[in-house]
Amino acid sequence: MALKQSFSLKLQQKLSPQQIQLMKLLQLPTVALEQRIKEEMESNPALDEGKEEEELDEEQEDDFGRDEISEAEKEFDFDDYIGDDDTPSYKLNINNHSKDDEEKQVPLSGGATFQELLEAQLTLFNLEDDDHTIALHLIGSLDESGYLRREIEAIVDDLAFTQNVIAEPEHIEKILTIIQHFDPAGVGARDLQECLLLQVKKKNDHSLLTLNVIEVLENYFEEFTKKHYDKIIDRLNITSEDLKEVIEEILKLNPKPGNSLSDSSKVVQHVVPDFNLTIEDDEIQLTLNGRNAPELRVSRTYADMMEGYKAQKEKPSKSQKDALMFVKQKMDSAKWFIDAIKQRQQTLITTMHAIIRHQKDYFLEGDETLLNPMILKDIAEEVDLDISTISRVVNSKYVQTPYGTFLLKTFFSESLSTDSGEEVSTREVKKILQDAVGDEDKKKPLTDEKLSRLLNDKGYNIARRTIAKYREQLNIPVARLRKEL
């Protein structure tokens, strides 16, 4: 096999570590940015928080010294990095954790989980070991809404392979029936129909209304979900008022009973706006949330170390060179991070100002019909940034306005032509569509065809299939499912 050498010319575009860091910081919302800065400060003692300290004259330095020293600076002792070349490496490492040390942890409060609350109710039943194991497995198989989504046959296999418990499907269903009597009513159901029926039957009410509700849920559930009310009225021989009472009772039931127990263990995510937009004297004022603009600096202690090495006349030892390299790397990393945070702030402000210029009428009035067609490319070209950069900004940032707090991407939409040739935002069309559905007669809701004609009469060139697409995007059901008695 012959070896040969050859030259090839290849053009590659690679992002520097600093550019990658900026891209990652850009897509972080305010709360996540705070956490990211905290992590960086913990890992890099050369990064400090606060304004640059003013230079003190020698007299002040002698009298007072530095009033405040960061925790990172307190922990950093230069002697740990500089020593005699003959010092064994094991003497530079310490392990000051003793088995007798008391481990102190901050307790975290949290509510009991959905499964834990059900397991607490299980203790009230004196079940045999295998039955108790089956019950625990069933509880663990429930989703957060309280439903058992797995087939009984699959649970039989799970128990055999994981718990070494052999049980027939009928026996597992018997144990499931016990769980279905737990609170909240409806838990352990395998579908919505069973869930609603469990709740109604647990009331133990034998009134005519309750009997009609059970009849509808047991025998006419499909007709009920499809709102074929005429069929139900005819087959049950009841009036429309009777059916209306039945529907009201069904709507009082909880389709997701598990949520009523699991809320205490869920973390509520609060939206923290990245921008604050106000209107003063018909002028739009924009400010960046102060939490996006932290005051960061390079630690003075590390800077002094570098200056001390520069002034040193003797040739540094190997350990001193290693220490110098460590200090330099930490300082460079701190500077890069500070620059990336500043670039992030500038990019956010520049992008938001461009969005305001495109949507000035909307931000002054708050009327969605005043939103202009705007796509990512429009903003990218105006601020001379890549579309991917703009996408990172608008997909994760919120702005607080006098009309509410909105994700930036909600201001972007495609354009649509009217009869006069004017381009309008699809958001405007969706708003008109939403208003039309809101004002319709619920006994005779508007079909997609009628909605299309209504918008065409207003001058918007829009087809029925486009109406259907917008309706789905707005989570508006078809006309048949919007029907009410």
Secondary structure by P-SEA (a helix, b strand, c coil): cbbbbbbbbbbbbbbcaaaaaaaaaaaccaaaaaaaaaaaaaaccccccccccccccaaaaacccccccccccccccccccccccccccccccccccccccbbbbbbbbbcccaaaaaaaaaaaccccaaaaaaaaaaaaaccccccccccaaaaaaaaaccccccccaaaaaaaaaaaaaccccccccccaaaaaaaaaaaaccccaaaaaaaaaacccaaaaaacaaaaaaaaacccaaaaaaaaaaaaacccccccccccccbbbbbbbbcbbbbbcccbbbbbccccccccccccaaaaaaaaaaaaccccccaaaaaaaaaaaaaaaaaaaaaaaaaaaaaaaaaaaaaaaaacccccccccccccccccaaaaaaaacccaaaaaaaaacbbbbcccccccccccbbbbbbccccbbbbaaaaaaaaaaaaaaccccccccaaaaaaaaaaacccccaaaaaaaaaaaccccccccccc
